[in-house]
Each structure stands twice: as structure tokens, then as C-alpha cells.
Amino acid sequence: MHVFIVDLPNRPGSLAEVADALGEAGVNITATAGIAAGPVGSLAFTVDDEDAARAALDSREATYREAPMVVASLEHRPGTLADASQRIADAGVNLESMFVIGMDGDRVHIGFGVSDPAAARAALGELAVG
């Protein structure tokens, strides 16, 4: 699984343009997060059909990149994100994105877009899912 990271101008309608391209292609967004800082923003998301998402984004000439995703299952309590992200950092793995992709009882599932998925999984150890 990959996370798509789209660079967007920070202006009204930027998100709608990306969502429209994906929707017209029949691509369902399964998890997402976004942020803007000054004149630019980024949208990170996962989809149910990566090939169709690539085609849709390419057809609109969107500026995007992909990162492999590693999922961690963390206890839903303070400090667990700090622990998981420090494990990844200690392994020398760069984080491209991070967002909640689901909950299961008292556990939160975090998707990390990473530079080295094998090293991230090894660093996360028992926290890694799949």
C-alpha cells in the first residue's frame, strides 16, 4: 500500500479539484489528512485503486509523490505516537506522512508514509500491522 501526497496551492477549490479527479475515475479515498502552510498545502491519502488514482492525478497534471505505507497499531493513550515515531527515527527512516487510518477498540491504527518500509516495520516490531 502507498500513500499519495499531493502538493496544492493554498486557495479555495484545490482540494475539490483533486477529489473531483479521483471521484470521476471511480477511486475511493480510504484515509486522508491535509495541511496548509502559507501559500502551499499538502494532501496525503490512501485509495482503494492505486493504478486508477495515478491515472486520474496524471490526467490533471497534479504534482504528487508516493511513499510506501507501514501501519502501526498503538494503544490509544498518551505517549504511544512518540514511542512509535522515535523507533522509526532511530532506524534512520524518514517520515513522509502520518495519519490515523482507523480504530479498533482501545487501539488506534496509524499509517506512516516512509522512506524505507522494511526498516520501519523492523523498528516498530510488535506494533507493526501486516
Backbone as CSV, one residue per row, in Angstrom:
resi,resn,N_x,N_y,N_z,CA_x,CA_y,CA_z,C_x,C_y,C_z
1,MET,0.841,-1.170,0.000,0.000,0.000,0.000,0.890,1.238,0.000
2,HIS,0.443,2.243,-0.735,1.158,3.514,-0.798,0.264,4.645,-0.333
3,VAL,0.903,5.685,0.151,0.207,6.929,0.429,0.557,7.880,-0.714
4,PHE,-0.440,8.582,-1.203,-0.240,9.615,-2.212,-0.148,10.943,-1.483
5,ILE,0.817,11.770,-1.873,0.993,13.088,-1.273,0.940,14.100,-2.410
6,VAL,-0.111,14.906,-2.419,-0.338,15.876,-3.485,-0.024,17.270,-2.958
7,ASP,0.781,18.004,-3.712,1.066,19.397,-3.380,-0.026,20.269,-3.994
8,LEU,-0.555,21.180,-3.186,-1.664,22.021,-3.622,-1.393,23.485,-3.309
9,PRO,-1.866,24.397,-4.167,-1.842,25.804,-3.769,-2.868,26.018,-2.669
10,ASN,-2.567,26.879,-1.735,-3.492,27.176,-0.639,-4.500,28.216,-1.125
11,ARG,-5.533,27.709,-1.808,-6.586,28.575,-2.342,-7.885,27.791,-2.396
12,PRO,-8.998,28.467,-2.400,-10.285,27.783,-2.473,-10.372,26.880,-3.706
13,GLY,-10.839,25.669,-3.505,-11.065,24.752,-4.612,-9.967,23.755,-4.883
14,SER,-8.795,23.920,-4.261,-7.684,22.999,-4.538,-8.036,21.559,-4.174
15,LEU,-8.579,21.366,-2.995,-8.972,20.025,-2.576,-10.071,19.483,-3.481
16,ALA,-11.029,20.314,-3.827,-12.138,19.877,-4.681,-11.643,19.370,-6.029
17,GLU,-10.608,19.999,-6.585,-10.076,19.567,-7.878,-9.505,18.151,-7.795
18,VAL,-8.756,17.872,-6.742,-8.178,16.534,-6.579,-9.283,15.515,-6.317
19,ALA,-10.194,15.850,-5.415,-11.287,14.936,-5.093,-12.146,14.660,-6.319
20,ASP,-12.350,15.673,-7.141,-13.141,15.506,-8.360,-12.444,14.553,-9.327
21,ALA,-11.139,14.721,-9.505,-10.387,13.843,-10.412,-10.490,12.392,-9.967
22,LEU,-10.341,12.168,-8.671,-10.419,10.804,-8.150,-11.836,10.257,-8.249
23,GLY,-12.804,11.075,-7.898,-14.199,10.639,-7.956,-14.638,10.296,-9.369
24,GLU,-14.274,11.123,-10.339,-14.631,10.851,-11.732,-14.010,9.544,-12.216
25,ALA,-12.847,9.183,-11.659,-12.170,7.937,-12.040,-12.691,6.740,-11.253
26,GLY,-13.655,6.980,-10.354,-14.213,5.890,-9.558,-13.303,5.427,-8.439
27,VAL,-12.378,6.295,-8.027,-11.426,5.959,-6.968,-11.989,6.418,-5.631
28,ASN,-12.007,5.510,-4.668,-12.476,5.832,-3.328,-11.284,6.155,-2.437
29,ILE,-11.319,7.299,-1.769,-10.296,7.663,-0.791,-10.625,6.912,0.495
30,THR,-9.655,6.161,1.023,-9.901,5.335,2.201,-9.406,5.965,3.494
31,ALA,-8.469,6.894,3.408,-7.986,7.642,4.578,-7.293,8.887,4.048
32,THR,-7.338,9.970,4.825,-6.728,11.206,4.337,-6.379,12.154,5.471
33,ALA,-5.451,13.042,5.183,-5.083,14.150,6.068,-4.518,15.254,5.185
34,GLY,-4.684,16.473,5.623,-4.154,17.586,4.848,-3.776,18.734,5.750
35,ILE,-2.909,19.583,5.204,-2.485,20.766,5.950,-1.986,21.813,4.963
36,ALA,-2.149,23.074,5.326,-1.626,24.170,4.529,-0.707,25.000,5.408
37,ALA,0.324,25.528,4.787,1.264,26.415,5.479,1.619,27.528,4.510
38,GLY,1.106,28.709,4.773,1.358,29.819,3.858,0.679,29.577,2.530
39,PRO,1.402,29.745,1.422,0.771,29.657,0.099,0.603,28.240,-0.444
40,VAL,1.103,27.231,0.271,1.024,25.864,-0.232,0.436,24.927,0.811
41,GLY,-0.012,23.785,0.338,-0.526,22.759,1.227,-0.202,21.393,0.673
42,SER,-0.469,20.393,1.470,-0.287,19.012,1.041,-1.488,18.206,1.488
43,LEU,-1.861,17.275,0.643,-2.930,16.336,0.936,-2.330,14.947,0.850
44,ALA,-2.446,14.175,1.914,-1.969,12.791,1.927,-3.183,11.885,2.014
45,PHE,-3.185,10.816,1.221,-4.344,9.926,1.240,-3.990,8.543,0.726
46,THR,-4.823,7.582,1.104,-4.770,6.239,0.545,-6.056,6.015,-0.233
47,VAL,-6.012,5.061,-1.149,-7.152,4.808,-2.026,-7.381,3.310,-2.188
48,ASP,-8.535,2.986,-2.752,-8.852,1.578,-2.997,-8.318,1.071,-4.337
49,ASP,-7.835,1.959,-5.203,-7.300,1.563,-6.507,-6.148,2.507,-6.864
50,GLU,-4.926,2.079,-6.543,-3.755,2.941,-6.734,-3.484,3.238,-8.210
51,ASP,-3.651,2.254,-9.088,-3.402,2.487,-10.513,-4.359,3.526,-11.075
52,ALA,-5.621,3.432,-10.723,-6.607,4.410,-11.197,-6.332,5.792,-10.611
53,ALA,-5.865,5.843,-9.369,-5.530,7.141,-8.757,-4.369,7.797,-9.500
54,ARG,-3.342,7.008,-9.816,-2.208,7.554,-10.580,-2.688,8.134,-11.919
55,ALA,-3.512,7.365,-12.610,-4.016,7.817,-13.906,-4.836,9.101,-13.756
56,ALA,-5.671,9.159,-12.738,-6.507,10.348,-12.522,-5.647,11.570,-12.202
57,LEU,-4.661,11.393,-11.335,-3.790,12.514,-10.979,-2.949,12.954,-12.171
58,ASP,-2.443,11.975,-12.929,-1.648,12.306,-14.118,-2.481,13.045,-15.158
59,SER,-3.752,12.675,-15.288,-4.607,13.323,-16.284,-4.860,14.787,-15.951
60,ARG,-4.774,15.129,-14.684,-4.965,16.522,-14.256,-3.626,17.236,-14.044
61,GLU,-2.540,16.541,-14.377,-1.183,17.093,-14.216,-0.929,17.553,-12.787
62,ALA,-1.442,16.789,-11.831,-1.230,17.089,-10.411,0.215,16.767,-10.029
63,THR,0.760,17.575,-9.152,2.096,17.316,-8.622,1.936,16.443,-7.388
64,TYR,2.448,15.223,-7.477,2.304,14.303,-6.355,3.498,13.372,-6.279
65,ARG,3.601,12.723,-5.148,4.596,11.673,-4.959,3.928,10.564,-4.156
66,GLU,4.578,9.424,-4.133,4.065,8.288,-3.379,5.112,7.845,-2.371
67,ALA,4.633,7.290,-1.291,5.530,6.706,-0.284,4.907,5.393,0.172
68,PRO,5.731,4.369,0.365,5.204,3.130,0.914,4.617,3.398,2.295
69,MET,3.534,2.696,2.619,2.892,2.891,3.913,3.121,1.696,4.814
70,VAL,3.449,1.995,6.050,3.560,0.990,7.106,2.526,1.357,8.157
71,VAL,1.771,0.375,8.603,0.706,0.618,9.583,1.141,0.107,10.946
72,ALA,0.901,0.921,11.955,1.187,0.540,13.344,-0.108,0.567,14.137
73,SER,-0.251,-0.383,15.035,-1.387,-0.438,15.945,-0.891,0.000,17.319
74,LEU,-1.376,1.154,17.765,-0.907,1.744,19.016,-2.023,1.770,20.052
75,GLU,-1.648,1.612,21.304,-2.629,1.812,22.362,-3.106,3.253,22.295
76,HIS,-4.389,3.462,22.543,-4.962,4.800,22.494,-4.748,5.483,23.837
77,ARG,-3.503,5.945,24.051,-3.141,6.638,25.286,-1.954,7.557,24.998
78,PRO,-1.724,8.538,25.851,-0.628,9.472,25.636,0.736,8.767,25.554
79,GLY,1.560,9.239,24.632,2.939,8.772,24.527,3.191,7.685,23.505
80,THR,2.140,7.016,23.027,2.388,5.906,22.108,2.851,6.381,20.729
81,LEU,2.347,7.513,20.265,2.822,8.054,18.988,4.283,8.486,19.115
82,ALA,4.633,9.079,20.236,6.031,9.479,20.461,6.950,8.261,20.410
83,ASP,6.540,7.180,21.053,7.341,5.959,21.051,7.498,5.401,19.641
84,ALA,6.396,5.281,18.914,6.455,4.712,17.559,7.290,5.572,16.629
85,SER,7.085,6.879,16.662,7.841,7.753,15.761,9.316,7.803,16.135
86,GLN,9.643,7.670,17.414,11.053,7.636,17.821,11.719,6.349,17.349
87,ARG,10.999,5.237,17.407,11.537,3.972,16.885,11.889,4.110,15.405
88,ILE,10.990,4.728,14.665,11.223,4.925,13.227,12.419,5.843,13.010
89,ALA,12.484,6.927,13.769,13.604,7.863,13.646,14.930,7.198,13.996
90,ASP,14.936,6.407,15.065,16.169,5.734,15.479,16.676,4.768,14.415
91,ALA,15.781,4.282,13.559,16.170,3.391,12.470,16.652,4.176,11.245
92,GLY,16.639,5.509,11.340,17.093,6.339,10.230,16.090,6.438,9.093
93,VAL,14.828,6.185,9.389,13.771,6.199,8.374,13.076,7.555,8.395
94,ASN,12.925,8.155,7.214,12.249,9.434,7.109,10.746,9.233,6.988
95,LEU,9.988,10.048,7.697,8.529,10.034,7.601,8.082,11.041,6.546
96,GLU,7.296,10.563,5.592,6.726,11.430,4.560,5.336,11.910,4.956
97,SER,4.629,11.083,5.712,3.275,11.429,6.156,2.906,10.542,7.333
98,MET,1.846,10.937,8.023,1.346,10.164,9.146,-0.089,10.581,9.377
99,PHE,-0.986,9.603,9.477,-2.361,9.937,9.815,-3.089,8.708,10.326
100,VAL,-4.149,8.977,11.070,-4.985,7.907,11.614,-5.749,7.278,10.462
101,ILE,-5.708,5.944,10.392,-6.462,5.253,9.348,-7.586,4.400,9.930
102,GLY,-7.671,4.322,11.271,-8.771,3.581,11.867,-8.579,3.357,13.354
103,MET,-9.615,2.837,13.972,-9.603,2.487,15.392,-10.154,1.080,15.526
104,ASP,-9.656,0.374,16.541,-10.146,-0.960,16.846,-10.121,-1.099,18.360
105,GLY,-11.269,-0.904,18.994,-11.329,-0.958,20.449,-10.476,0.138,21.060
106,ASP,-9.490,-0.257,21.876,-8.618,0.729,22.522,-7.308,0.926,21.756
107,ARG,-7.296,0.580,20.464,-6.101,0.732,19.641,-6.392,1.668,18.468
108,VAL,-5.422,2.486,18.149,-5.521,3.383,17.008,-4.515,2.898,15.960
109,HIS,-4.958,2.875,14.722,-4.106,2.430,13.621,-3.583,3.672,12.897
110,ILE,-2.270,3.787,12.876,-1.608,4.927,12.255,-0.908,4.453,10.992
111,GLY,-1.138,5.153,9.887,-0.424,4.877,8.643,0.750,5.835,8.528
112,PHE,1.933,5.279,8.409,3.143,6.077,8.228,3.621,5.924,6.789
113,GLY,3.723,7.021,6.061,4.375,7.011,4.759,5.864,7.154,5.021
114,VAL,6.656,6.178,4.584,8.064,6.114,4.988,9.004,5.960,3.804
115,SER,10.282,6.289,4.051,11.305,6.146,3.019,11.800,4.714,2.890
116,ASP,11.700,3.916,3.936,12.203,2.542,3.936,11.232,1.667,4.726
117,PRO,10.273,1.037,4.043,9.247,0.284,4.770,9.794,-0.912,5.547
118,ALA,10.777,-1.606,5.026,11.315,-2.770,5.745,11.963,-2.340,7.057
119,ALA,12.734,-1.267,7.013,13.386,-0.777,8.229,12.351,-0.239,9.219
120,ALA,11.300,0.414,8.712,10.249,0.942,9.596,9.515,-0.196,10.287
121,ARG,9.162,-1.244,9.521,8.481,-2.395,10.127,9.348,-3.041,11.204
122,ALA,10.633,-3.208,10.885,11.548,-3.814,11.867,11.636,-2.941,13.114
123,ALA,11.718,-1.636,12.930,11.825,-0.719,14.079,10.557,-0.735,14.918
124,LEU,9.414,-0.823,14.283,8.149,-0.842,15.016,7.927,-2.163,15.742
125,GLY,8.539,-3.225,15.239,8.434,-4.529,15.897,7.002,-4.969,16.068
126,GLU,6.620,-5.263,17.295,5.279,-5.792,17.589,4.161,-4.805,17.298
127,LEU,4.482,-3.537,17.089,3.467,-2.529,16.772,3.041,-2.571,15.321
128,ALA,3.898,-3.102,14.444,3.605,-3.125,13.009,2.454,-4.095,12.714
129,VAL,1.607,-3.681,11.770,0.466,-4.490,11.350,0.751,-4.987,9.929
130,GLY,0.499,-6.259,9.710,0.625,-6.819,8.352,1.982,-7.130,7.866
